[in-house]
Amino acid sequence: AYFVVAPEQQGHSCVQKWAAASTEAACWHWGPVMIHTTLDNFFLDDEALENSPSRRSGIDRDTENSLRHYGCELIQEAGILLGFQQVVMATGQVLFHRFFCKRSMKEYNVKKLAATALWQGAKLEEAPEVSGHPRELLNKVMVAVDRCIARRETPEGRKLAVLDLHSKEAEEFRRSLIRYEMEMLKVFGFITHVEHPHKLLLNYIQILGLAEGMEQDEAEFPGFVQEAWNIANDSLRTTLCVRFKSSIIACGIIFYVSRKLKVVLPETPPWFDIFGVKPSQMYEVCATLHLLYATARAHFIPVCHQILPSKPPTP
């Protein structure tokens, strides 16, 4: 969301009132106008998710959720294969979820969109490979994603095929990723800010005294930090990142891990009040995580009727 304030309206009282109403705001002075950009505009309610573009185009809930899981798993596996830091895969998965909140899976191939999201995540998080030639990074992502797809789809005992970067198939793959990137940026309005729960999670765990020194041998509750970190990574496969703020997800994960490891958290006053989180929000996060772990591994379901559209669909 953009707010443009004219020069004659740039009084201190006006700006102070606006800043007080939006704590997560960034301001830029640009020429004769001041542009305010709120970064808290990526979240949807349950009704909006139930009425997603994919759902409106005839894809049922289970299929959509399965394809979301599949795409996120591709991003995670390909990122690990490339040696990227976890933040790259995390950003890619959030972008993947956001995109399919605006566009239908019938119009965009999930496999290629996953590759595009990983490519975007690497650029946004400035992975070391970005410093090289742009085509190099794109080629590496293509090969890694193709390899992960082949591992899943090649029958056991058969040799995995390697993507030939000079083939017609690879050139078509490359062009589709470039086109998908353009559509992704257009859908987001070039606003690709992502805030992950991981940093808040570690801070909250320290505040609650659950990991003194953050070392396993020094921690009061050994394994709590690692378990929470693993669940934070797994949560990216769900739509939590487009439903709740990072602080809510972090508290939900702490609550989930505390029940799993039988760790007692402060109740007087309630520990989650410190972080401004409601119990109902935490319970919803926990229910989503429980459902995730009760679900079998996702498989690709072909629903896209345009593998490489000749023209991107208009909004």
N, C-alpha and C positions, 0 to 999 in steps of 0.2 A: 504494500500500500504506500502511495506517495502522497506527501503533503507539500505543496509549494506555497511559501509565504512571500508575498510581495514586499518590497523595501519599506513601504509606508506602514506595513503591519508587523515589522520586525522589532517591536518594542519588547523590552525585557520581560514584562509581565506576561505577554502572550506566549513567549517561548517557555517561560517557567511553568505556566499552567499546562502547556502541551507536554513538557518533559515529565511533569508529575503524573500525567495521565498515562504515559507509556514509558515504563522503566527500561524496556528493551528497544531503545531507539538510537539510531545513529544520525548525525547531522553533518551536512556538508555545506560550506559557503561556496557557491558557484556563481561567479559574476554578480549581477545585480539581484539575484534571488537566492533564497536559502531552501535547500531540498531536504526534507525529513523522510527517512525511510524506516519503516518498522520492520523488524526481522521476525516478528511473531505472527506470521500470516500463512503458515503452512499446515495448520491443523484442521482436521475435519471431525464432525460429530458422527455418531453411529448411523444416523439417517442418511447422511451424505455418502458414507461408505456402502451402505446397502443399496444406494441408487447410483453406483459408480457407472462410468461409461461402458465397462465390460458387461455389467449386469443388465444395463438397458439394451445392449445388443444381443441378449439371449444367452449369455454365459452364466451358468449357475454359480452359487456361492462356493461350493466345494471345489469346482474346477478352477475358479479364479484364485482361491487360496492356495491350491496345489501348484499352480503356475507361478504364483508369487514366491512360494518356497523354493521351487525349482530354479527360478532365475537368481534368487539370492544365494543358493548353494553353488551355482555356477560362478558367480562373482567371487565368493569366498575361496573356492577351490582353485580358480584360475589365478587369483591374487597370491595365494600361498605358493603356487607353482612358479610364479614370477618373482617371489621373494619380496613382495611389497609389505610395508608396515600395515598393521591391522586398521589404522585410521583410513587408509585408502579404500579397503574393502567396505568398511563401515559407511563411508560417504557414498560409495557407489550403490550400496543397497538402499540407502535412504532416497537417493535420486531415483532409483528403480521404482520404489513404492510411490513416490510422489508423481512420477510420470503416469502411472496407470490409475492414478486418481483423477487424471485429466483426459486420458485417452484410452481407447478400448483395445483389448488384446486381440480383437478380430482385425484390427487395422495395423498392428505392429507386432512383429515376430518377437516372442519372448527371449529367444536365444540371442538374437542380434541386439535387442535392447539391453540385455544383461552385459554384453560385450561393450556396448556404448557407455553404459553407466560406469563400468570399471575403468574405461579409458578416461572418462570425465573425472572420476574420483582421483585417478593418478595425477591428472593435471591440476586439479583444485588443491590437492594436498602436497603438490610439488615433490612427487617421488623423484629419486635421483635420475631415473631414466628420462625424465622430461627435459633435462638439460641437453640431451642429444638431439638428433634430427627428429622432427615431429613424426615422420613416416616410420622411423625405427620403433617408437613406442607403440604406434598403431599396429605394426606388424607383429610385435611381441604379444600384444593383447589378443590379436586374431588367432595366432598359433596356440596360445595357452587355452583360450576358450574352446577352440576346435578340439584340442586334445582332451579337455575335460568332457566334452560332449561325446567324443569317440569312446572314452573309457566307460561311459554310462550305456551307450547304445550298441557297442560292438559285442557280439556273442562271445562267451568265454572260450578261450582256446585259439581265437583268431587274432592275427597280428593287427595292431592299431595302425590306421593310415595316418600319414603326416601331411598336413596342409602344404601344398606347393604354392609359395607366394607369387610365383609367376604364372599361375594357371588362370583360366577364365573364371573359375569358381572363386578364387581368392580375390580377383579384381572386383567381382560383383559383391562379395562380402565387404570389401573395403569401401566401395561406393555407398553401400547401404548404411554402414556405420557413420560415414560422414553426413549422410542425409538425416539419419536418426539423431545425430548430435545437433544439427541445426534445428530440428523440430523440438528437441528437448529444451534447448535454450529459449526457443520462442515460447514454449508452453510455460516455462518458469519466469518469463520476462527478464531473463539474464540474471535473476536473483537466485544464487545457488548456495546461500549460507546454510551451513549444517552445524548443529550443536549436538554432540553425542553425550550420552549419560555416563560414560566411563570416568571422565575426570571428576564429575560430581560424586560418583559412586565411591571413589577412593577417598575423597574429602569427607563424605558422610561417615564412612567406616572408621576413619581416624577420629572424627568428632565423638562417635559413640564408643570409642575405646575398644573396638573389636580387632584391631591389628596394631599393636604397639610396635613401632619401628618398621612396620610393613615387611618384616622378615619372618619366614615360617617358623624358625627356631625360637624367635623372640615373641611371637604372637600369642595372645591369651587364648585365642580360638584358632588353632592351626587349620589351614585349609579354607578359612572363610573368604579371604581375599581372592584366592584363585577360583573358588567356586562361583563367587559373585561375578568375577570377570568373565568366566566362561558363559554364564547365563546372559550377561550383557551382550556378548557376541551373538549368542543364539537368538536373542530377542529381536535382532535385526531382520530375521526371516518373517516376522509378524508385522502387522500394521500398527504396532504400538508407536512407532516413530512418527506417524502422521495423525495420531489420535491424542497423544499426551506430550507434555513438555518433558525435558530431560530430567528435571528434579523429581517428577512423579514416577518416571520409569525407574530411576535410581532407588527411590524409597521402596517401590514395589519389589525390586530385586532383593534388597536387603531383607525385607519381610519374608520373601519366599525362601531365601537361603537360611534365615534364622529358624524357620519351621523345619526345613530339611535337615539341618545340623543340630536341631534342638538347642538353640542358643536363646537365652532369655533377654529380651530388650526392655529398656526402662518404660514403665507404665505410668509413673507419677512424677511429673506430667508425662503424657504420651510422647514418645520420642519423635513421632512424625510431625507433631505440632511445631517443632523447632524449624522444620524445613517448609512449613506452610502447605502441607499435603493432607488431603482428606482421606479418611479410612476407605470410603467407597471407591476412590480412585486407585488406591493400592490393591484392593481386592480385585478390581477389574484387571489390573496388570498381572496379578497372580493367576487369575482364571485363564487369561490368554496364554501365559507360559505353561500352565498345566495342560492345556489343550494342545499346545505345540509339541510337548514331549509325549503326548498320547497318540500323536499322528505318525503314520508310517512315512518312510522316505518318499519324497515327491518324485513323480515321473512326468516326462514331457507329454502333454496332450495337445495335438495339433488343432488349433482353433483359428489361426490366422489365415484369412483367405487371400491376403496380399503379402507375399514374402518380401517383395521389393516394389512398393507402389511407384508408378511412374510419376505421380505427383503427390506430395504429402497432403493428407486430408486437411481441409481448412477448419479452423476452430468453429 
